[in-house]
């Protein structure tokens, strides 16, 4: 059984306390959760993994980037000059969060960010989490 969450109060055309039409499943998790081109249902959460562009460091920062990696950027923790290709789209996956109860947090999403060096973080969207590479030193 699903119960609507939130309350909208309108005053002079502005929404004072609004929520979207997200409902909760029987465990109290947001349901459904938009996830890229898919929708997570049944209490599943959305795990977003941003992808990094393919980059090569430039020996001389004033060098011109080649056509296959036209983006002149700063890379790595030290901000070294590099040439990068286009950033691939993020990966989206629904995760059952089976290790979690009604409150899903990164602490219980132990399998959501598979490579051990990936870090999980909650987003401002209910039921959506990010898996990202930690910042480089």
ZAMARGU-4260 file (C-alpha; in steps of 0.2 Angstrom, whole numbers, plus 5000, padded with zeros to 4 digits):
<rodrens>
0) 5000/5000/5000 | 5007/5017/4995 | 5004/5033/5005 | 5007/5050/4998 | 5021/5061/5006
5) 5021/5079/5009 | 5009/5094/5008 | 5008/5108/4997 | 5002/5125/5003 | 4999/5139/4991
10) 5000/5157/4995 | 4999/5171/4982 | 5004/5159/4968 | 5019/5152/4977 | 5021/5135/4984
15) 5026/5137/5003 | 5029/5119/5008 | 5029/5107/4992 | 5034/5090/4988 | 5033/5080/4972
20) 5021/5066/4969 | 5033/5054/4976 | 5025/5041/4987 | 5032/5028/4999 | 5032/5009/4998
25) 5028/4998/5012 | 5046/5000/5019 | 5044/5019/5019 | 5056/5022/5004 | 5053/5034/4990
30) 5044/5025/4976 | 5045/5027/4961 | 5062/5035/4959 | 5068/5042/4942 | 5084/5034/4937
35) 5091/5040/4920 | 5079/5033/4907 | 5073/5020/4919 | 5062/5021/4934 | 5066/5012/4950
40) 5051/5004/4959 | 5047/4993/4974 | 5058/5002/4986 | 5074/5001/4975 | 5085/5016/4975
45) 5094/5024/4960 | 5113/5024/4960 | 5122/5036/4948 | 5140/5033/4943 | 5147/5048/4933
50) 5160/5043/4920 | 5177/5052/4918 | 5183/5057/4901 | 5198/5049/4893 | 5213/5061/4896
55) 5231/5062/4892 | 5243/5074/4901 | 5252/5087/4891 | 5271/5088/4892 | 5270/5107/4888
60) 5255/5116/4894 | 5255/5127/4879 | 5254/5112/4867 | 5238/5111/4856 | 5226/5096/4860
65) 5224/5083/4846 | 5207/5082/4837 | 5203/5065/4846 | 5205/5074/4863 | 5201/5092/4859
70) 5196/5098/4877 | 5211/5107/4885 | 5208/5104/4904 | 5217/5103/4921 | 5217/5085/4927
75) 5222/5076/4943 | 5223/5082/4960 | 5238/5094/4956 | 5228/5101/4941 | 5241/5096/4927
80) 5237/5102/4909 | 5229/5088/4899 | 5219/5085/4884 | 5203/5076/4886 | 5189/5068/4875
85) 5171/5070/4878 | 5164/5065/4895 | 5153/5049/4893 | 5136/5049/4900 | 5133/5044/4918
90) 5128/5026/4922 | 5112/5023/4931 | 5106/5007/4940 | 5092/5002/4952 | 5098/4994/4968
95) 5087/4985/4980 | 5096/4991/4995 | 5093/4974/5003 | 5105/4978/5017 | 5095/4993/5022
100) 5079/4996/5032 | 5067/5011/5028 | 5081/5023/5030 | 5093/5020/5015 | 5110/5028/5018
105) 5127/5025/5010 | 5132/5016/5026 | 5120/5001/5021 | 5123/5002/5002 | 5138/4992/5004
110) 5137/4984/4986 | 5131/5000/4977 | 5148/5007/4973 | 5158/4991/4968 | 5176/4996/4966
115) 5182/4998/4983 | 5189/5015/4979 | 5172/5022/4974 | 5163/5034/4987 | 5145/5034/4989
120) 5136/5050/4993 | 5117/5055/4995 | 5110/5068/4983 | 5096/5080/4986 | 5084/5069/4977
125) 5075/5056/4988 | 5081/5038/4984 | 5096/5044/4973 | 5114/5041/4977 | 5131/5045/4968
130) 5146/5033/4966 | 5161/5044/4962 | 5180/5042/4962 | 5187/5051/4977 | 5197/5067/4974
135) 5215/5065/4969 | 5229/5071/4980
</rodrens>
